[in-house]
Structure formats: structure tokens, C-alpha cells
Amino acid sequence: MTDAELAALDRSRFIAAFGDVFEHSAWIAEAAWAQAPFHSMAALHAAMVAVLDAAGTAAAIALVRAHPDLAGKAALAGELTADSRTEQATSGLSSLTAAELAQFQRLNDAYREKFGFPFVMAVRRSDKHAILAAFAERLDNDPDMELARALSEIQIIAQLRLDAIAAA
């Protein structure tokens, strides 16, 4: 999508194109639409992040909770969004051994128990070893620090998804 095509989108095509940039959270694209037209993906990303920043803690936590566990039940059941499926497959999470899968499930459970939301990481440019190391590191964070980290990772995921749309 070119910058000109981005700027020319009407509301319905805009929501269709960008409603899934933030996992299961089309409300972000819907609210960002108020600032349209956008003349670059960078401007769109900034507007979407501003919507998230203004939404408050409860909305931020709901956004984090909208993400699937890495190599979790949704992945095993084939219930991931297309973007999440691609991201997890690119990082090797769709081809884990039984022992690796069990390790991911234990870490997912421990993380959810401690923080109340799933572990979120922009995994597209990582592999399973880096992801496991990040799990171990981030389990030591306090809840406020980890919420901030999860939201930072979500912003990276959104940027990577916008980059993919721009390249398509």
C-alpha cells in the first residue's frame, strides 16, 4: 500500500485494512480514524499508539489479554489470527519438540499466574531460544514494569504488521 493509497482510504476500507494491526482490537483503528487522512504508515502508527496511550490502564490490559499465548492452546487448536500464526511460525514456534512445547506451556502458565495476562513478545525476528530467554528474564519483572514491556512489544508488533501491509 502506497502513502497515496493510505491517504485515500474511506473509513470502512481503513478499518478493514488496519482493524487487526492490534490483536483483536479494532477499536484502536476505529479511534485513530478520527485523525485521517494519514500520509504515511509512520503517522498511522503514531496515531494508533496515541489512541492506546489515551485509553487507560484497563484498556491496555485488555489489549494485552487479547494476545494468544506463544505456542499455546490457540496455536495448537489452529485458532490464531493469520498474523499471529505467521509470526509464531516464523520464529519456529510451530515446530517445537514435545519437550519444548511443555516448557513453553509451563512458562505461559507461570507468567499468566504472576501477571494476569499472556507473555507478549514481537517474535517475528526471534527464535525459540531467544523467546525462552526473554521469558526467564521477564518473569523477574514487577507487574507495572511487565505491563509496560508488554505494551512496548505490542507497539513493535503493530509496526511490523503495518510494514507488512505497506510492502504488500
PyMOL commands that set and color helices and strands:
alter all, ss='L'
color gray80, all
select helices_A, chain A and resi 3-8+11-18+26-35+41-55+57-65+73-76+82-90+93-95+98-115+123-125+128-138+143-167
alter helices_A, ss='H'
color red, helices_A
deselect
rebuild
show_as cartoon
